[in-house]
Amino acid sequence: MSPHQTIDALRLELSVKAKNGLDFIVAASVVWAAIAFVWTLPNSPGLNGFITFFVGTLTLPLAWLLSKVFGTTWTLPHNPLQPLGLWLNFAQLFYFPFLLFMYSKYPQHFLMTYGIITGAHFFPYAWFYRAPAFAFMAGLIPVGCLVLGLRLTPADLYLIPVFISGALLVLAGWLWLVYRNRQPADASVVAREVA
């Protein structure tokens, strides 16, 4: 088996065992729905942004709970590509100084910026899980957030997280279909060939 085929086999195994990160996507959709609720509250954009930071931290524990519901595997010690998924997720943290700048100087644009970062960080997962749906949403979510952020009044900013939550649900459905088209037995066979 060539190195290229080996890498593809490892990616296929990750795609099937992790179900394309479905637990994280559904968790993020729920969290963004909660953020939408926060932004319907009659607070200043600064206070709603502050609350949003804390609501956003619920994604990881919720994803862990959903992994139990969906039967996803978070760690595959024999798969050398597996740690890359975590590193790709942490990569978005390097954009947080920009997010903090927006929060402190332009709180009305904080939510748009947070949404852009969230959507854009999906792009490398298109390669990682062999799922082009991630690349599509990595373009759609940031552009949608930008358009909404530039057009909405402060009272209507809750529509940005509504849009993100809806887009994530569409992504979850798309990823589920990709997973269903990949037989778990195929991934096991490929993993044995790689080992």
Secondary structure by P-SEA (a helix, b strand, c coil): ccaaaaaaaaaaaaaaaaccaaaaaaaaaaaaaaaaaaaaccccaaaaaaaaaaaaaaaaaaaaaaaaaaccccccccccccaaaaaaaaccccaaaaaaaaaaccccaaaaaaaaaaaaaccccccccccaaaaaaaaaaaaaaaaaaacccccccaaaaaaaaaaaaaaaaaaaaaaaaccaaaaaaaaaaac
